[in-house]
Amino acid sequence: MGSKKFAVLLCAEDSDYVKKLYGGYFGVFVQMLGEEGETWDMFKVSKGQFPEDNKIGEYDGFVITGSSNDAHGNDLWICKLVVLLKKLDAMKKKVLGICFGHQILGRALGGKTGRATSGWDIGVTQVHLQSSKIFASLKMPTFLSVIECHQDEVFPTIYTTSNLKISISMSEIWFRSGSSLQKWKL
């Protein structure tokens, strides 16, 4: 079996700070998620750069980044991203959505996205993790401190995919693995 191959679907411009520290957001995700021997590619989807349809099967997984755009918007690149995510789901590809990424993934899988009814969430919140068979082999902390800065959300929905997907929506984290739907309260 060859080395694993992943793609970052970049949905934002690199800030000067992140460019200086990591070489850009792509560097952040590769440093955080990458392992030795893996290949990582980047597609600036917010600039219209998407993987070719005949190449997406080569990837083991995809990471969708945050964005200052709205996941419920209808910019051309956002609509193309929704179409791509539907293809990835049909192919049973692993997809990790972070911030905007989880919102656009929720939209692509049939969820509703929009402005949060409670308004802006800004600050640090603690995510308390409960034990789960899925993560039993991992050394997981009992909680994570997560920086929040968003005004949009994915309204609760049940996803119909068999891949593991995580969706953080206001006060809950939902994930699905096979036919098992799990929920963590924050």
N, C-alpha and C positions, 0 to 999 in steps of 0.2 A: 504494500500500500504506500502510495506517495505521500508527500507532506501535505498538510491541510492548507487550504486556501480560503481567505476571507476578504470581504470588501467592506469598506466604510463608505456609506452613502452620506456625504457631507452636505448638510442643509444650511450652513451658515458661513459667513466670512470669518477668517482667522483674525483674532484681535492681535494687536502689536505685542501685548504681554505674552500671549500663548505662543506666538511665533518665536519670540525671544527665548522662552523657557523650554518649549517642546518642538519647535519647528512648525507649529500649527496644530490644529485639533486632531488631525490624522495621527500625529505623533503621540498625543495624549492617549488615544484609544489603543494604539499598538503597544505602547508602554504598559498600559493598564491590563489589556486582555491578551496580548500576544505571548506566544511561547516559542522557544527555540525551534527552528526548522520550519516554521509556518511562513507562508507568503501572504502579504497584506497589500491590497490595492485600494486606491481611493477614487471615487467618482464624485465630482462636484455637481450634485444633482440640482442644487439651487441655481447653478449656471447653465443647466441644460445638458450636463455630461452624465450619461447613463450607461450602464453596461449593455453591450449588445445582446440581443435576445439569444443568439446562438452561443453565447459565452457564459450565461448565468448558471448553466448546469455544472460548470467547472468549479463553482464555489461551494464550500461546505457551510458557509454562513455569512450573514450580513449584519452590520451595525448601522442603525439610523441615528444620526446625531440630533442635537437640539437645534432650534432655529428661533429667530425673532418673528418669524411668520406664523400665521394662524393655520392650524391643521384643518380647520373648516373652511379655509379660503379656496378659491378656484383659480389661482395663478396656474399657468400652463405647466410649470415644472411640478407643482403640487399634484395636479391631476395625473400627470405622467407617473409620478411616484406611487400614487394610489394603484394605478394599473400594474406597475411593476410588483408591488407588494402582493397583489392578488395572484399574480403569476408565481411568485415565490411560495406563497401558501399552497397553491395547487401542486407545486413541485415538492412540498413538504420540506422546504429549506428552513434552517434555523435562522431566526431573526431576533435581534435584540434592539428594542426601541428605547431610546433615552430621551426623556422630556418630550419635546416635539415629536421625536421618533416614536414614542409609545402612543402618542395621540393620533398620528397619521396611520400607524398600524391598526389602532382601534377603529378608525374610520374605514380603512381598507377591508377590515374583517366584518363590517356591518354595524359597527357602533356609531354612536352619535357624539360629535365633538362640538364644543361651543364655549362661550364665556362661562366661567365658574359662577354659580349662583351666589357664592359667598364673597366674590370679588377677588382681589389679589391675595396670593400667599407669598410672603417674603420673609425670609429668615432661615433659621436652622430648626429642623424637626428631627425627632428620634423615631426611627423605624425599629420596632421590637420584633425580632424574628422568633417564630415558633418552630419547634423541631418538625421535620418532615422527612418521610422516607426518601423522597427525591433527593434531598440534600444531605442525607445521613453520612455519606462518605466524605463530605467536605468539613473542614474545620471552620465553622461559621461562628461569628460573634453573636452574643445575645441581642445586640442592638447596633444600629448604624446611625451616625449623625449625618443627615442629608441637608444640603442647602437647597431651599426652595425659592424660586422666583418665577411665578407663572400666574396667568389670569385665565387660562383655559383649562378644560378638563375633558375627560372621556366619561360620558354618562354611563352608568352601569349597564352592562350587556353580557350575554353569555356568548363566548366565541365558539365557533364550530370547527376549529382546527385541531389537528392531532399533535402538532409540535408544541414544545414548551414555549410559552409566551408570557411575559410579565407585563402588567399594566398597573402603574401607580396612579390612582385617581383619588385625589383629595385625602381621605383618611383611611384608605384601604389599598392593599396590593393584591391583585388578582393574578393567578397564573394557572395554566392548564397544561397537563401532561397526559396524553392519551385521553381517556374518558374521565379522568379525575380533575375536577375543578376545585382549587384551593383558594382560601382567602386569609390574608393576614391583616389584622387591625393595627393601625398606627397608634 
